[in-house]
């Protein structure tokens, strides 16, 4: 038997104080298997021990919310007896160590979170953050991550319909790969994870267990160091073809009455799935490790319990339904094994008991593993509110500035990425990547779901509270821009080391801002994931990442045919800026890319004005007044206009007097602002409706042929769409050919 030394305890990521809690919980010293189980269940990745106290402050309910945080994914009612089920998760550390498999298994894991609740996945999204484009490792990481996402999603047959990509030196040593999946289920066929029924069989289905991914959850809960490359064996290996079989087999069994509870084996594998099912059901669980399907010889209970091998599920079945279920999984050429039973809890609650070769190799009370896991209110220092930008520069040549911005890493076309994804499989994708939000039809109906992922990390770094508000508001705005009613949020909260008070301050601040925006916009958070310790001590690393609370938003359209796109629809249409304007240049991309300055306060988010303006825009889209719509975000109004022009091949003449100077008016990243086109016959009614709704609506120009013209008091500046397109489309192909130099 392995002696449990302080060194072994430390290797398992437990502090001396946490190990004392283990000793108290057991009333004795743990064996190695028990220590491993405690280590993964108490990791940040599984226990959220540094964030749970603050997550409880977020709004999670609404009349349309069927299931909020706490299950595998969030569930909302979309009418007609149907529900949308969705979640976003991180696979950051694995993707830095082994980008293809890290990203691929991130997609596989989030798919399982959704279909384990009875939903057929209909769409994938992602949110990616990379370091400097000219960093020696970055091209390898980008290629691996993109190929991993495409390789898994394309093979499993779920369309990848959009996402976002940012670059910043803070991600040099720790990239972020966040994956989101949305599925559809009948509201009377939603499955949960709480085990029930004393004596009911516990069943393992899917792929066999191997040694890949052992300590994956612990690895994901620690900083990167010089030896991070040696952690490659902790990265799981995915098989999308097996995942496709598993989806079909699970959905076929779900059509029967055989399943009592079901849970995917994600982080911490068999450990977390069995602990979570038993603890949620208030029962115990006994597993016979000899019965676990294994693909490698000589595996120990420690390895079987901590393996994160992919494409596996755990179920509790009704008694007598084993043969029926087994026939389904054998038909789909998947493993099926009865590996345990649900046991009766004692006076102190349920226990996890593991048997192997006729002996008990683990006997642990479930309470300390789950509900009674460590919970920390870590010291935090609020980020000082930045002063507004002083001595803001002016634009000497807005056309030249625009050309440079459109070819910059954060604004360049992502076509190179999304063309590697099958975004049309299933034939229900209404709006493809490249717009404000993807739109996917609910198969067989006139309804559609709008889906987006959003966050502006530089805002969150400068002012976490304002950045948290903006992340939620931008997701709400992007759903509104396509004509959808925003319903709910999932999130992936990516931060650095929470034991540093300034980082914990970022976490608390972002959550405060997110909560404020969710309440003001009636946009509850129904699921999510926390990824901490995203920083690197390795050579060339950029230490802590920017605070990155990635937001996944889902909205509903009653009629997908009324969805609006960003593309101009014809020449001669009036172009209108709808919403409050302030010309804020603090933390703008224009300031960073043109002048090399990352300074000032981010633009403020007026949540009352945000809701008033968004509700008006959505109503005007639904009644047909608006022919094209795009929200203003990175790069300001000039970039929004250019993206609309490039999407259509139709140009725009801007001839409005610039109320905040050329730079502020054209490149200020005003929040709650939309650019819309309105046909001449609708213009008078549109302006009258805006006045009644107390929403500013300023005509700023009209659509023209094939160029962008700024016709201003200081002079005229012109840039052709051909030149803009070349700059916009050229960045990624050049980068991946090795031609990009910062």
Phi and psi in degrees as a GROMACS rama.xvg file:
@    title "Ramachandran Plot"
@    xaxis  label "Phi"
@    yaxis  label "Psi"
@TYPE xy
-70.5038  129.229  UNK-2
-74.483  133.172  UNK-3
-87.3781  102.687  UNK-4
-101.336  164.103  UNK-5
-56.7158  -32.5012  UNK-6
-66.1893  -41.2947  UNK-7
-67.785  -39.3949  UNK-8
-59.7402  -46.0702  UNK-9
-63.8356  -38.927  UNK-10
-61.9666  -25.4245  UNK-11
-90.0158  9.1578  UNK-12
76.6233  14.8433  UNK-13
-99.2351  136.553  UNK-14
-77.6477  162.912  UNK-15
-56.1203  -37.8042  UNK-16
-67.0601  -39.2841  UNK-17
-67.3348  -36.1294  UNK-18
-64.709  -35.1649  UNK-19
-62.2452  -36.3029  UNK-20
-65.7733  -36.3229  UNK-21
-62.0851  -46.992  UNK-22
-59.8661  -40.7975  UNK-23
-67.3959  -40.7853  UNK-24
-64.1773  -38.8076  UNK-25
-89.0082  -26.0613  UNK-26
74.2688  17.0787  UNK-27
-168.571  177.261  UNK-28
-78.4507  137.753  UNK-29
-75.2057  156.259  UNK-30
-85.9396  178.635  UNK-31
-63.8825  -38.4059  UNK-32
-63.1549  -45.1709  UNK-33
-65.275  -40.3161  UNK-34
-61.3143  -42.6932  UNK-35
-61.5447  -39.1377  UNK-36
-66.0143  -45.6498  UNK-37
-61.0869  -40.3553  UNK-38
-62.7629  -42.3001  UNK-39
-77.9637  -36.8925  UNK-40
-70.39  -26.9175  UNK-41
-97.3438  5.2673  UNK-42
-68.2368  156.632  UNK-43
-56.0109  -37.481  UNK-44
-62.1539  -34.0298  UNK-45
-101.685  -34.2569  UNK-46
-97.9179  -19.3148  UNK-47
53.7823  39.7957  UNK-48
-67.1694  -22.4618  UNK-49
-95.351  -10.537  UNK-50
-121.54  -16.629  UNK-51
-57.0213  -40.4506  UNK-52
-62.6042  -30.833  UNK-53
-90.1986  -31.0056  UNK-54
-62.2957  -29.2537  UNK-55
-65.4113  -13.6969  UNK-56
-83.2942  -10.227  UNK-57
-79.249  145.244  UNK-58
-74.0293  130.789  UNK-59
-130.215  4.16864  UNK-60
-122.997  154.592  UNK-61
-168.885  162.024  UNK-62
-57.2697  -26.8702  UNK-63
-93.9367  -0.834008  UNK-64
-85.7574  119.363  UNK-65
-88.8795  -40.6074  UNK-66
-146.338  122.354  UNK-67
-95.2503  -158.766  UNK-68
-58.588  148.338  UNK-69
123.412  -22.4822  UNK-70
-103.077  -174.116  UNK-71
-62.0296  -34.1238  UNK-72
-154.807  164.646  UNK-73
-83.8088  153.844  UNK-74
-132.528  128.192  UNK-75
-128.171  149.344  UNK-76
-80.5136  128.135  UNK-77
-117.363  17.5275  UNK-78
85.812  164.529  UNK-79
59.2974  31.5436  UNK-80
72.4509  20.5184  UNK-81
-120.098  154.001  UNK-82
-131.957  147.63  UNK-83
-100.05  132.657  UNK-84
-122.675  127.097  UNK-85
-156.408  158.583  UNK-86
-164.179  158.006  UNK-87
-125.971  140.379  UNK-88
-139.917  164.33  UNK-89
-103.991  151.164  UNK-90
-142.257  57.5777  UNK-91
-75.9643  -58.9918  UNK-92
-60.2948  -47.4662  UNK-93
-59.0183  -35.0047  UNK-94
-73.3935  -26.779  UNK-95
-74.5509  -38.2938  UNK-96
-74.0378  -44.5995  UNK-97
-143.009  86.4189  UNK-98
-59.4857  -38.6092  UNK-99
-65.971  -57.4622  UNK-100
-68.2631  -34.143  UNK-101
-59.8507  -47.3554  UNK-102
-71.2171  -41.1844  UNK-103
-60.9202  -47.0637  UNK-104
-73.5951  -22.0742  UNK-105
-63.4817  -42.3452  UNK-106
-64.859  -45.2173  UNK-107
-60.5639  -41.1028  UNK-108
-65.8468  -41.2277  UNK-109
-73.209  -31.3338  UNK-110
-59.6296  -43.268  UNK-111
-66.2738  -37.116  UNK-112
-56.6863  -33.1693  UNK-113
-85.7356  -47.7589  UNK-114
-77.6564  -14.8772  UNK-115
-66.5287  -17.9692  UNK-116
-95.1998  7.03879  UNK-117
99.9264  6.26896  UNK-118
-96.11  144.344  UNK-119
-87.6429  120.123  UNK-120
-61.9832  135.511  UNK-121
-119.151  -13.8336  UNK-122
-161.508  143.893  UNK-123
-116.513  148.983  UNK-124
-134.837  169.721  UNK-125
-152.586  160.496  UNK-126
-135.079  116.565  UNK-127
-119.591  140  UNK-128
-130.297  127.55  UNK-129
-122.216  165.893  UNK-130
-84.6591  -155.921  UNK-131
-59.7123  133.586  UNK-132
-56.2956  -29.7764  UNK-133
-93.4521  8.02438  UNK-134
-63.5178  140.093  UNK-135
-56.3409  -29.5882  UNK-136
-94.5007  -12.9016  UNK-137
-67.8524  -38.2298  UNK-138
-62.2715  -41.4973  UNK-139
-61.9267  -42.3223  UNK-140
-68.4236  -43.2976  UNK-141
-61.2652  -49.0726  UNK-142
-60.1497  -44.8103  UNK-143
-65.3457  -44.8372  UNK-144
-64.0571  -47.8911  UNK-145
-63.1997  -42.9436  UNK-146
-67.1848  -34.8108  UNK-147
-66.1246  -44.3306  UNK-148
-62.7044  -48.549  UNK-149
-66.0832  -42.6131  UNK-150
-60.6883  -39.231  UNK-151
-79.038  -53.0296  UNK-152
-61.3736  -41.7528  UNK-153
-63.3855  -42.303  UNK-154
-71.1513  -34.4714  UNK-155
-80.2292  -13.5461  UNK-156
85.2879  28.3573  UNK-157
-116.716  125.865  UNK-158
-68.0605  138.376  UNK-159
-95.4623  109.472  UNK-160
-104.484  0.762829  UNK-161
163.516  -171.259  UNK-162
159.833  -163.533  UNK-163
-145.733  154.548  UNK-164
-139.409  130.135  UNK-165
-127.004  157.836  UNK-166
-125.81  139.702  UNK-167
-166.171  144.146  UNK-168
-56.8718  -23.3641  UNK-169
-64.094  -17.3367  UNK-170
-100.685  11.0461  UNK-171
-55.2006  -44.643  UNK-172
-103.194  6.32859  UNK-173
-161.529  86.5512  UNK-174
-73.1347  163.185  UNK-175
-117.587  131.987  UNK-176
-129.458  104.318  UNK-177
-111.606  130.539  UNK-178
-119.549  141.594  UNK-179
-129.493  140.452  UNK-180
-131.776  141.731  UNK-181
-122.205  136.135  UNK-182
-134.496  169.435  UNK-183
-122.73  136.23  UNK-184
-140.71  161.929  UNK-185
-78.3257  140.708  UNK-186
-65.3468  -21.1621  UNK-187
-95.1473  10.1113  UNK-188
-133.667  47.8298  UNK-189
-100.993  134.086  UNK-190
-110.974  140.86  UNK-191
-119.971  175.125  UNK-192
-104.428  -3.43062  UNK-193
-73.2211  117.996  UNK-194
-69.3481  148.849  UNK-195
-155.032  160.286  UNK-196
89.1788  93.4237  UNK-197
-58.8596  128.703  UNK-198
90.2272  -7.6246  UNK-199
-64.7102  145.815  UNK-200
-73.8764  141.193  UNK-201
-102.669  124.679  UNK-202
-120.866  136.986  UNK-203
-104.251  129.975  UNK-204
-135.069  157.453  UNK-205
113.224  -134.075  UNK-206
-87.6616  165.536  UNK-207
-75.0859  160.656  UNK-208
-89.6168  130.572  UNK-209
-122.154  -167.257  UNK-210
-93.8679  4.30144  UNK-211
-76.0367  144.588  UNK-212
82.5301  4.27105  UNK-213
-63.6984  130.935  UNK-214
68.1934  20.8642  UNK-215
-61.1548  -42.186  UNK-216
-66.2711  -38.1966  UNK-217
-68.1843  -42.8005  UNK-218
-59.5531  -37.6415  UNK-219
-74.1395  -3.82309  UNK-220
-114.147  27.8502  UNK-221
-142.235  155.982  UNK-222
-64.3997  155.765  UNK-223
-77.5736  144.19  UNK-224
-132.581  -172.179  UNK-225
-59.6352  -29.5507  UNK-226
-96.314  18.4361  UNK-227
-60.9347  -31.6784  UNK-228
-61.8963  -26.0884  UNK-229
-73.1832  -7.32158  UNK-230
-88.0892  8.64728  UNK-231
-53.4075  -37.3577  UNK-232
-62.3087  -16.9555  UNK-233
-79.5393  -5.92574  UNK-234
-88.7082  130.125  UNK-235
-71.5924  160.784  UNK-236
-117.455  125.349  UNK-237
-102.55  157.178  UNK-238
-137.282  95.1456  UNK-239
-64.0663  -27.6432  UNK-240
-68.524  -37.9394  UNK-241
-66.5908  -38.5141  UNK-242
-60.1964  -40.2277  UNK-243
-62.0979  -43.2812  UNK-244
-62.4179  -40.2879  UNK-245
-65.6793  -39.9005  UNK-246
-57.6953  -50.9981  UNK-247
-64.9363  -40.6586  UNK-248
-66.0886  -44.0363  UNK-249
-64.192  -44.1688  UNK-250
-65.4495  -33.8579  UNK-251
-66.2162  -43.647  UNK-252
-68.0897  -34.0534  UNK-253
-66.0943  -21.4662  UNK-254
-71.7729  -12.4896  UNK-255
-97.5064  -168.838  UNK-256
-110.919  24.1301  UNK-257
-82.7004  -24.6092  UNK-258
-91.2732  129.904  UNK-259
-93.4132  -43.119  UNK-260
-154.468  154.742  UNK-261
-150.163  143.299  UNK-262
-149.107  136.734  UNK-263
-80.951  156.198  UNK-264
-95.7164  95.6573  UNK-265
-103.205  -124.576  UNK-266
-58.7111  134.482  UNK-267
68.4455  8.31012  UNK-268
51.4198  -127.609  UNK-269
-63.9427  -29.5698  UNK-270
-63.2769  -57.691  UNK-271
-66.1142  -39.265  UNK-272
-63.363  -44.3511  UNK-273
-71.9993  -41.3194  UNK-274
-63.5253  -45.508  UNK-275
-65.796  -42.163  UNK-276
-63.3494  -46.2228  UNK-277
-69.2001  -44.2133  UNK-278
-67.3188  -39.2757  UNK-279
-64.9574  -31.9178  UNK-280
-88.4133  -5.02375  UNK-281
67.4064  30.6915  UNK-282
-126.022  178.151  UNK-283
-103.633  174.345  UNK-284
-146.733  137.137  UNK-285
-122.978  128.538  UNK-286
-119.602  138.154  UNK-287
-100.895  105.322  UNK-288
-66.9507  -25.0083  UNK-289
-60.6456  -25.9962  UNK-290
-87.9622  -7.17666  UNK-291
-68.5497  123.382  UNK-292
-59.8607  127.306  UNK-293
-125.944  138.553  UNK-294
-101.844  -2.41089  UNK-295
-127.827  149.657  UNK-296
-84.1053  152.921  UNK-297
71.4238  21.8995  UNK-298
-71.6505  140.843  UNK-299
-96.6792  162.566  UNK-300
-55.8089  -37.4051  UNK-301
-56.2628  -49.1011  UNK-302
-67.2107  -40.6535  UNK-303
-66.1806  -38.9742  UNK-304
-74.0504  -31.3101  UNK-305
-98.7567  -8.82433  UNK-306
-60.6792  141.637  UNK-307
-113.893  35.0244  UNK-308
-52.2097  145.18  UNK-309
-89.8069  172.289  UNK-310
59.4299  47.0065  UNK-311
-130.877  148.129  UNK-312
-136.911  155.146  UNK-313
-121.432  135.92  UNK-314
-133.178  153.049  UNK-315
-110.135  124.55  UNK-316
-106.21  158.608  UNK-317
-67.42  144.887  UNK-318
-61.2312  139.039  UNK-319
87.8217  -2.25078  UNK-320
-101.082  6.55695  UNK-321
-62.1535  -47.1994  UNK-322
-64.5941  -40.0377  UNK-323
-60.4387  -47.9205  UNK-324
-65.8733  -42.2356  UNK-325
-60.2578  -38.8716  UNK-326
-60.9753  -37.5346  UNK-327
-66.1596  -47.0411  UNK-328
-71.0481  -33.3438  UNK-329
-67.109  -36.5676  UNK-330
-59.7408  -36.4102  UNK-331
-89.4936  11.9919  UNK-332
59.5326  43.1612  UNK-333
-118.415  153.771  UNK-334
-69.5141  148.528  UNK-335
-145.624  128.878  UNK-336
-152.759  135.81  UNK-337
-81.5996  115.123  UNK-338
-114.603  1.0242  UNK-339
179.501  -170.3  UNK-340
-141.801  156.965  UNK-341
-79.8214  131.857  UNK-342
-116.091  160.737  UNK-343
-76.5674  135.095  UNK-344
-73.603  150.765  UNK-345
-90.6133  -171.386  UNK-346
-59.2815  -28.421  UNK-347
-100.395  14.1629  UNK-348
102.432  -176.049  UNK-349
-77.5472  163.971  UNK-350
-131.508  151.251  UNK-351
-99.2606  120.924  UNK-352
-120.665  127.851  UNK-353
-113.386  129.074  UNK-354
-109.333  143.759  UNK-355
-154.429  123.276  UNK-356
54.1842  40.1743  UNK-357
81.7264  -0.319723  UNK-358
-119.243  154.726  UNK-359
-82.2905  119.521  UNK-360
-108.71  -5.12829  UNK-361
-159.846  139.472  UNK-362
-149.034  100.993  UNK-363
-129.772  133.749  UNK-364
-67.0263  138.429  UNK-365
-76.191  -29.8985  UNK-366
-53.6352  -53.6027  UNK-367
-62.9078  -23.8778  UNK-368
-76.6461  -29.4322  UNK-369
-117.846  -91.8865  UNK-370
-62.1026  -28.3985  UNK-371
-100.835  17.8133  UNK-372
-61.8938  157.943  UNK-373
-52.7488  141.686  UNK-374
-135.434  119.934  UNK-375
-114.436  133.442  UNK-376
-101.172  83.3363  UNK-377
-71.6155  147.482  UNK-378
-58.5167  139.554  UNK-379
-140.163  145.825  UNK-380
-115.282  116.093  UNK-381
-58.9111  143.287  UNK-382
-70.3443  126.893  UNK-383
-59.2082  136.001  UNK-384
-65.4969  127.168  UNK-385
-72.9004  151.668  UNK-386
-75.2891  150.822  UNK-387
-56.5889  154.812  UNK-388
-61.6609  126.007  UNK-389
-97.7373  159.572  UNK-390
42.442  53.6033  UNK-391
-63.4458  132.388  UNK-392
-74.7355  169.745  UNK-393
-113.5  158.983  UNK-394
-89.6444  122.382  UNK-395
-82.9403  -25.2361  UNK-396
-151.112  89.3182  UNK-397
-60.7789  -30.3323  UNK-398
-67.1365  -43.541  UNK-399
-66.4661  -40.1884  UNK-400
-61.4994  -43.1921  UNK-401
-63.1467  -42.2081  UNK-402
-60.9584  -42.5865  UNK-403
-67.2398  -41.7619  UNK-404
-61.5719  -42.9603  UNK-405
-67.4075  -19.4319  UNK-406
-101.257  4.68199  UNK-407
-77.8543  157.091  UNK-408
-55.3383  -40.8347  UNK-409
-78.5541  -15.5671  UNK-410
-116.108  -12.1505  UNK-411
-62.2349  154.258  UNK-412
-56.4368  138.04  UNK-413
-94.5579  16.9672  UNK-414
-54.6641  -41.2168  UNK-415
-55.4962  -34.0017  UNK-416
-77.0467  -57.4158  UNK-417
-74.9189  -14.8935  UNK-418
-71.8539  -14.0321  UNK-419
-86.6467  -6.23933  UNK-420
-102.82  139.89  UNK-421
-82.2616  100.878  UNK-422
-98.0326  3.40666  UNK-423
-115.296  -6.14468  UNK-424
-58.4598  137.641  UNK-425
95.5812  -17.122  UNK-426
61.4341  23.2203  UNK-427
-114.727  3.54491  UNK-428
-76.7488  115.465  UNK-429
-90.2676  -44.8977  UNK-430
-118.566  125.773  UNK-431
-85.4467  176.546  UNK-432
-57.2696  149.641  UNK-433
117.346  -12.3871  UNK-434
-103.736  -162.087  UNK-435
-74.2627  -37.5638  UNK-436
-150.489  150.287  UNK-437
-76.3982  150.405  UNK-438
-127.405  123.622  UNK-439
-126.001  124.48  UNK-440
-67.4197  141.36  UNK-441
-78.4361  111.749  UNK-442
-52.3465  132.012  UNK-443
81.5998  6.12653  UNK-444
-131.172  176.832  UNK-445
-91.1755  -4.53848  UNK-446
-79.6077  163.153  UNK-447
-148.455  153.734  UNK-448
-104.53  136.551  UNK-449
-101.946  139.793  UNK-450
-137.147  137.256  UNK-451
-146.469  156.726  UNK-452
-127.012  136.008  UNK-453
-150.671  147.282  UNK-454
-178.602  148.061  UNK-455
-122.316  88.3584  UNK-456
-57.7331  -33.6976  UNK-457
-65.6967  -32.2459  UNK-458
-66.0032  -43.7993  UNK-459
-64.2779  -33.0404  UNK-460
-71.4594  -42.6213  UNK-461
-70.4739  -39.3817  UNK-462
-153.186  92.9235  UNK-463
-56.2737  -39.2564  UNK-464
-64.8592  -49.4595  UNK-465
-65.0866  -39.09  UNK-466
-63.6908  -37.6596  UNK-467
-64.7887  -42.5275  UNK-468
-59.7442  -46.4893  UNK-469
-64.6149  -37.4185  UNK-470
-60.8887  -44.8846  UNK-471
-67.7088  -45.5908  UNK-472
-63.2226  -37.0109  UNK-473
-67.4563  -39.7968  UNK-474
-62.0977  -44.5361  UNK-475
-59.5562  -41.9136  UNK-476
-66.944  -41.0073  UNK-477
-67.3101  -36.6494  UNK-478
-66.1319  -42.7801  UNK-479
-59.5464  -38.8153  UNK-480
-62.255  -25.0301  UNK-481
-94.4974  -2.00336  UNK-482
98.9973  8.89564  UNK-483
-90.9548  152.288  UNK-484
-86.8458  114.653  UNK-485
-65.1385  133.011  UNK-486
-114.527  -43.701  UNK-487
-162.371  166.672  UNK-488
-125.71  142.404  UNK-489
-116.12  162.168  UNK-490
-147.133  163.375  UNK-491
-134.931  106.701  UNK-492
-92.537  100.212  UNK-493
-101.094  116.638  UNK-494
-140.481  172.952  UNK-495
-87.5005  -148.556  UNK-496
-74.2145  113.806  UNK-497
-71.6549  -9.27908  UNK-498
-79.1723  -7.01851  UNK-499
-92.6937  119.53  UNK-500
-55.7303  -33.6832  UNK-501
-70.4134  -31.5381  UNK-502
-73.417  -42.022  UNK-503
-61.1199  -32.2284  UNK-504
-63.8538  -37.4038  UNK-505
-63.0687  -43.008  UNK-506
-61.0948  -51.0919  UNK-507
-62.0016  -41.9205  UNK-508
-64.9037  -46.5251  UNK-509
-61.8144  -41.7913  UNK-510
-65.9372  -35.5013  UNK-511
-61.6218  -48.2052  UNK-512
-64.9791  -40.9402  UNK-513
-60.3916  -45.4419  UNK-514
-60.9715  -43.309  UNK-515
-58.6844  -46.1486  UNK-516
-67.6472  -41.0557  UNK-517
-61.601  -40.7624  UNK-518
-68.7681  -41.9652  UNK-519
-67.841  -33.1202  UNK-520
-100.164  3.40129  UNK-521
55.0392  54.1942  UNK-522
-135.861  72.867  UNK-523
-69.5528  156.536  UNK-524
-95.6323  121.702  UNK-525
-112.347  -8.73811  UNK-526
-166.068  170.655  UNK-527
168.731  -172.368  UNK-528
-152.819  147.157  UNK-529
-119.08  128.845  UNK-530
-125.252  109.597  UNK-531
-112.17  178.539  UNK-532
61.3245  33.5577  UNK-533
-87.0969  76.7413  UNK-534
-153.47  162.951  UNK-535
-130.799  135.033  UNK-536
-104.535  5.11556  UNK-537
-72.8745  156.787  UNK-538
-58.8153  131.044  UNK-539
86.7389  -7.41959  UNK-540
-77.441  159.531  UNK-541
-101.332  23.134  UNK-542
60.6147  -129.17  UNK-543
-74.344  142.163  UNK-544
-69.8959  164.735  UNK-545
-67.7368  146.293  UNK-546
-60.47  125.301  UNK-547
-133.71  79.3517  UNK-548
-82.2071  84.9699  UNK-549
-67.5655  134.314  UNK-550
-112.673  129.503  UNK-551
-108.511  119.645  UNK-552
-110.68  144.394  UNK-553
-129.235  132.611  UNK-554
-131.771  169.028  UNK-555
-123.897  137.975  UNK-556
-117.591  130.501  UNK-557
-70.304  -29.0462  UNK-558
-139.53  108.897  UNK-559
-64.2844  -20.5339  UNK-560
-68.0549  -17.4697  UNK-561
-94.2302  8.96087  UNK-562
-67.179  147.148  UNK-563
-108.154  148.108  UNK-564
-117.811  171.978  UNK-565
-82.9816  -13.993  UNK-566
-74.269  132.036  UNK-567
-57.3822  147.149  UNK-568
-103.242  -13.6954  UNK-569
179.605  166.176  UNK-570
-80.7927  154.41  UNK-571
88.614  -1.92147  UNK-572
-77.7783  145.587  UNK-573
-77.3165  133.463  UNK-574
-103.342  128.649  UNK-575
-127.503  135.622  UNK-576
-91.8187  120.549  UNK-577
-112.708  118.511  UNK-578
126.832  174.262  UNK-579
-71.2229  144.525  UNK-580
-126.969  146.551  UNK-581
-141.634  -12.0494  UNK-582
66.8056  31.0634  UNK-583
-72.9551  126.428  UNK-584
-108.327  -5.45844  UNK-585
-60.1025  132.947  UNK-586
60.2536  17.5653  UNK-587
-77.3769  155.003  UNK-588
-64.9615  -34.8829  UNK-589
-59.1415  -44.8652  UNK-590
-63.7234  -39.0346  UNK-591
-74.4058  -48.309  UNK-592
-77.8225  -33.9546  UNK-593
-90.8415  -34.0706  UNK-594
-119.833  -1.23604  UNK-595
67.2588  26.7944  UNK-596
-118.678  127.32  UNK-597
-111.457  87.784  UNK-598
-140.866  166.353  UNK-599
84.0265  -179.779  UNK-600
-88.643  144.982  UNK-601
-67.5847  160.439  UNK-602
-62.9064  138.291  UNK-603
-72.1459  151.074  UNK-604
-109.275  112.672  UNK-605
-91.1855  101.361  UNK-606
-66.6318  -34.8773  UNK-607
-65.2972  -45.4721  UNK-608
-66.1854  -37.2881  UNK-609
-56.5086  -48.5589  UNK-610
-67.873  -43.1036  UNK-611
-61.3565  -45.2402  UNK-612
-68.2468  -45.288  UNK-613
-62.6028  -41.8012  UNK-614
-62.754  -37.9295  UNK-615
-66.0935  -47.6948  UNK-616
-60.0753  -43.4936  UNK-617
-62.1907  -41.8872  UNK-618
-63.5252  -39.59  UNK-619
-70.2921  -31.4827  UNK-620
-66.9284  -43.3932  UNK-621
-67.0096  -32.063  UNK-622
-89.3352  2.55659  UNK-623
88.6197  4.40368  UNK-624
-71.2202  -37.0704  UNK-625
-91.7713  130.08  UNK-626
-100.796  -22.2607  UNK-627
-151.541  147.81  UNK-628
-149.639  140.444  UNK-629
-153.892  133.896  UNK-630
-82.4551  152.968  UNK-631
-86.8608  128.734  UNK-632
-144.798  -124.336  UNK-633
-55.4501  128.602  UNK-634
89.2752  -8.89831  UNK-635
76.9697  -164.27  UNK-636
-63.7561  -37.3101  UNK-637
-63.718  -40.0531  UNK-638
-70.1586  -40.251  UNK-639
-59.3591  -45.2231  UNK-640
-61.2702  -41.2927  UNK-641
-66.6527  -40.6639  UNK-642
-63.967  -36.6073  UNK-643
-66.1118  -40.0232  UNK-644
-67.7362  -44.7497  UNK-645
-67.0417  -31.0461  UNK-646
-69.4846  -20.6089  UNK-647
-117.233  -21.336  UNK-648
77.9544  12.0026  UNK-649
-112.473  134.833  UNK-650
-89.0903  -172.415  UNK-651
-149.185  141.121  UNK-652
-105.972  120.179  UNK-653
-102.354  116.548  UNK-654
-131.026  19.7286  UNK-655
-79.9355  139.105  UNK-656
-56.23  138.42  UNK-657
-86.3222  105.289  UNK-658
-69.1401  -19.2767  UNK-659
-123.726  30.3459  UNK-660
78.937  166.63  UNK-661
-62.3762  -50.3112  UNK-662
-64.9879  -48.9464  UNK-663
-63.9702  -41.4561  UNK-664
-69.8686  -41.2413  UNK-665
-89.834  -34.1146  UNK-666
-117.408  -2.84571  UNK-667
-67.0709  137.109  UNK-668
-95.1732  60.7529  UNK-669
-59.3217  136.157  UNK-670
-91.1989  152.276  UNK-671
70.877  22.5313  UNK-672
-113.958  134.633  UNK-673
-122.353  146.391  UNK-674
-106.796  125.321  UNK-675
-131.696  157.273  UNK-676
-113.994  144.01  UNK-677
-134.339  130.943  UNK-678
-68.7682  154.353  UNK-679
-57.2124  -35.9674  UNK-680
-70.1418  -19.9518  UNK-681
-98.2238  -8.33376  UNK-682
-61.6648  -48.4969  UNK-683
-61.7157  -45.1923  UNK-684
-64.8552  -37.7706  UNK-685
-63.6183  -46.7122  UNK-686
-65.4459  -37.5509  UNK-687
-65.6964  -40.9431  UNK-688
-64.9008  -39.1899  UNK-689
-63.754  -40.21  UNK-690
-62.969  -43.5599  UNK-691
-64.3959  -33.7587  UNK-692
-84.0739  -0.43181  UNK-693
58.7944  43.6444  UNK-694
-118.258  122.782  UNK-695
-61.2397  136.763  UNK-696
-141.532  108.929  UNK-697
-114.958  113.793  UNK-698
-62.1478  128.729  UNK-699
-118.783  -6.11929  UNK-700
164.488  -159.438  UNK-701
-147.809  159.346  UNK-702
-78.2289  142.856  UNK-703
-132.831  -160.153  UNK-704
-77.4387  -87.7514  UNK-705
-133.406  32.9643  UNK-706
-154.599  165.835  UNK-707
-110.992  126.06  UNK-708
-121.415  126.112  UNK-709
-100.846  104.679  UNK-710
-100.993  89.3543  UNK-711
-117.491  167.974  UNK-712
-60.183  -33.4173  UNK-713
-77.8224  -10.7378  UNK-714
142.162  178.255  UNK-715
-106.605  137.569  UNK-716
-128.234  136.814  UNK-717
-132.666  142.001  UNK-718
-141.962  136.385  UNK-719
-80.6485  151.837  UNK-720
-63.924  -29.9088  UNK-721
-63.1313  -44.2702  UNK-722
-67.8125  -40.626  UNK-723
-62.9266  -41.8939  UNK-724
-65.1094  -40.6715  UNK-725
-61.8647  -43.3078  UNK-726
-67.317  -42.0872  UNK-727
-67.8439  -42.5094  UNK-728
-86.5633  -12.7549  UNK-729
-85.6558  -21.0727  UNK-730
-61.6389  -55.6406  UNK-731
-65.5188  -46.1014  UNK-732
-57.6813  -40.3308  UNK-733
-66.7067  -40.9652  UNK-734
-59.8885  -45.5547  UNK-735
-76.4826  -14.4585  UNK-736
-86.7827  -2.45169  UNK-737
82.2922  21.8202  UNK-738
-101.674  -3.70504  UNK-739
-88.0823  128.373  UNK-740
-126.395  128.036  UNK-741
